[in-house]
Structure formats: C-alpha cells, structure tokens
Amino acid sequence: MGEVYRADDLRLGQPVALKFLPASLSQDPVRLAQFHNEVRVARQVSHPNVCRVYDIGEITDDGGRSQLFITMELRRW
C-alpha cells in the first residue's frame, strides 16, 4: 500500500526507493506504532529476495499535512 518513487539518497550516494505511506497511517497511534515495529524488524532482514530497509522519514507539505515514507533499496528486476 502506498506510492513508490525512485530517488537519489545524497547521504548514501546511491539511488533508493521511497515508499510513501497513506496519510491516514500517521493519524492512528496504534497503526503508527505497528509501522515503527515492522520497520525495526525489516531493518534486520538480509536476503537476496527482499529489499533492504534503510530508514524512515516524514515530510510536511505547505498545508501542514505530514506524510511518512520508507527509504529502501532500489531493486531492478
């Protein structure tokens, strides 16, 4: 669920995938806690068939709405 974009991570110096999560996720404290737990677990996974998770972040638009995103390994299949 969510939209995925290709981006360049300036700190890592490599292309990454940014997965933006639905805005409703940040409004629900239970779902937000689950999201953070899942990201912590996903960061520990290392397998050739699974994209690595690098980080999470949040951006805020000019209207004050925030959106969460996950920075992941960019895979080309």
N, C-alpha and C positions, 0 to 999 in steps of 0.2 A: 504494500500500500504506500502511495506517495509518488513523487516525481523524482527522476534521477537525471542528473546533468554531468557532463564531463567538465572538469575544471583543472586548473594548474595550482598545486599547492606551492606557494612561494617559499615556505619554510623547508619543506621536504625536497623541493626542486624536482618534482615529478608530477605527471598527470594523475588525477584522482577522480573518483566518482562521488558526487554529492547527492545524497538522498534526502529530499525534503519531506518531512512527515506532515500529515494533516494537522491543520491549526487546532482542531478540537482536542488533540492529544495533550497539548500544554495546558488546557483548561481543566483537565481531570487529574487531581492529585494521585489517585490510585493508578491510573494508566501511566502517568508520568514516572512514578516510582518503578513500575514494571519495566518501562522503557529503559531506565537507567540500569536496572539489574540485568536486563538482557544484553545491553551493550557491554557491561563489565564481563559477562560470561563470554560474549562473542569475541572480545579482545584476546581471550586466552586460546581461541581456536586457531590452529595452524594446520591446514590441509590443502592439498593442491586443487581440490574441487570446491573450495569455499573462499569467498572474497574476504580478505583481512579487513578488520575494522580498525581505523587509526584513531579517530577522535569523534566527539560530538560538539555541536555548537548551536548557537542561537543568534538569529538576526532579527532586527526590528525595523519595520518599514516606517515611512514618514507619518503614517496614521497611528503609530504606536502599537501596531499588532506584531507579535513575535511569532517566529516560526523556527522549529527545531530542525537540525539536519545532522546526518551522519556522514563523516568523511571515510570513504572506503577505498580499497584497492580497485583500480580500474582494470577490468578484465576484457580482453578482446577474444571472443570465441570464434 
